Amino acid sequence: MDKPASTRQLKVARELQRDLSEIIRSKGMAFFGGCMVTVSEVRISPDLSIAKVFVSIFPSAGAPQAMQTLEENKRALRGELGRKVASQLRIVPELDFFLDTTLDYAEHIEELLKK
């Protein structure tokens, strides 16, 4: 079982989520093939070296291309993030992107309940 996140981890994760959201929003939808990409959650390792970034993508049909774009631009995004958090963090965490399918799952359940 995972240890609960410390207060510092939670604060850093919230800050990273806010900053990454801003960076991704500044890229625009065209950068992601017309998809809207939203950072839904960030979880950070206890040593603050790895950040798991969960993103929601709308429309979900464009998710594979948008995820590929995120992966291909991971270093540049980390560099921009580093400039934003340089005064708060000694090291900028490695970014690992994951698709957040919570909305798709909720939509699926809703459809099943309508039947």
C-alpha positions in Angstrom: 0.0 0.0 0.0 1.3 3.5 -0.9 2.3 5.9 1.8 0.0 9.0 2.0 1.5 12.0 0.3 3.1 14.5 2.7 2.0 18.1 2.9 5.0 19.2 0.9 4.3 16.7 -1.8 0.7 18.0 -2.0 1.8 21.6 -2.2 4.4 21.0 -4.8 1.9 18.8 -6.9 -0.7 21.6 -6.8 1.9 24.2 -7.9 3.1 21.9 -10.7 -0.5 21.3 -11.8 -1.2 25.1 -11.9 2.0 25.9 -13.8 1.7 23.0 -16.3 -1.9 23.9 -17.0 -0.8 27.4 -17.8 2.0 26.2 -20.1 -0.2 23.8 -21.9 -3.0 26.3 -22.3 -0.5 28.8 -23.8 0.4 26.3 -26.5 -3.2 26.4 -27.8 -5.5 23.7 -29.1 -3.8 23.7 -32.6 -0.6 22.5 -31.0 -2.5 19.3 -29.8 -4.3 18.7 -33.1 -7.4 20.6 -32.2 -7.9 18.9 -28.8 -8.4 20.6 -25.5 -5.8 19.3 -23.0 -6.4 19.8 -19.3 -4.1 18.8 -16.4 -6.5 17.0 -14.1 -4.0 15.9 -11.4 -0.3 15.7 -10.6 1.2 13.2 -8.2 4.8 13.7 -7.1 7.2 11.1 -5.8 8.4 11.5 -2.1 11.8 12.8 -3.3 10.1 15.3 -5.7 12.0 13.8 -8.7 9.2 12.3 -10.7 5.8 13.9 -11.4 2.9 11.8 -12.8 0.8 14.2 -14.8 -2.7 13.1 -15.5 -4.4 14.9 -18.5 -8.0 14.9 -19.8 -8.3 15.3 -23.5 -11.4 16.5 -25.3 -12.6 15.2 -27.7 -11.3 11.8 -26.6 -10.9 10.6 -30.2 -7.9 12.9 -30.5 -6.3 11.5 -27.3 -3.6 9.3 -29.0 -2.3 12.2 -31.1 -2.4 14.6 -28.2 -0.6 12.1 -25.9 2.1 11.6 -28.6 2.5 15.4 -28.8 3.0 15.6 -25.0 5.5 12.8 -25.1 7.5 14.3 -28.0 7.6 17.7 -26.2 8.2 16.4 -22.7 11.7 18.0 -22.5 10.6 21.4 -23.7 7.6 21.4 -21.3 9.9 20.4 -18.4 12.3 23.3 -19.5 9.4 25.8 -19.4 8.3 24.4 -16.1 11.8 24.8 -14.7 11.8 28.5 -15.5 8.6 28.9 -13.6 9.5 26.9 -10.5 13.2 27.7 -10.4 12.9 29.8 -7.2 10.8 27.1 -5.4 12.5 23.8 -6.4 16.1 22.7 -6.6 15.4 20.1 -9.2 12.6 20.1 -11.7 10.9 16.7 -11.7 10.8 14.3 -14.6 7.4 14.4 -16.2 5.4 11.3 -17.0 2.1 11.8 -18.8 -0.9 9.6 -18.3 -4.3 9.8 -19.8 -7.1 10.5 -17.3 -10.1 8.5 -18.5 -12.4 9.4 -15.5 -14.7 11.5 -17.7 -15.0 8.8 -20.3 -15.8 6.3 -17.6 -18.4 8.5 -16.1 -20.0 9.1 -19.5 -20.0 5.3 -20.1 -21.7 4.6 -16.8 -24.3 7.3 -17.5 -25.1 5.7 -20.9 -25.5 2.3 -19.2 -27.9 3.8 -16.6 -30.1 5.4 -19.3 -30.8 1.9 -20.8 
